[in-house]
């Protein structure tokens, strides 16, 4: 199991999925919205795809997108299924603006949202497939 190194922000996240993206990922105890990623930029840029399909993914999405944005790590986001609920949170939408490409499945949005227009670009599972093809790592939340 991959482990990050303890840092100034508190507990270490030991998720193998996240450790695959970053050599070290940690978050502050009591503040899951502040994550730290120490990326290996010497070996070139790795593209990450974050797939959001759960309404409970908001805190993890915000923290991870913030950390990836601060480290200038290229990432894309695709929001589908029940994950469209995170688009009701202004903080999540703000963090999604750090992604190079952020798309919500138009069918998921139409089935679950109360507003006609989503706060990010609407697309389809074809976008999801294209993002996955280009990604070095895929994180599913």
Secondary structure, 3 states (H helix, E strand, C coil): CCCCCCECCECECCCHHHHHHCCEEEEECCEEEEEEEECCHHHCCCCEEEEECCCCCHHHHHHHHHHHHHCCCCEEEEECHHHHHHHHCHHHHHHHCCCCEEEEEHHHHHHHCCCCCCCCEEECHHHHHHHHHHCCEEEEC
